[in-house]
């Protein structure tokens, strides 16, 4: 595990569909899960 003082940038692309184009979404990230809060609910992606 990395020390908490270091940050890393990782680019991940996930298609949410045209209905979400141009909208702002909230993203919650953990070591193993990416949760995206959209208008129609939360979508979770597990690594």
C-alpha positions, 0 to 999 in steps of 0.5 A: 500500500502507498503512503497516504501523503502520495497522490497518483493520477490514473485515467479511467474511462467509463461509458455512462451513455448519452443520457449523462453527456455534459452532466456533472456526476459524483465519483467515490473511489476506494482501493477496489471500487469506483462508485458513480452517483448519477441522476438515475442511481449509483453505478459501482465498478469493482476492480 
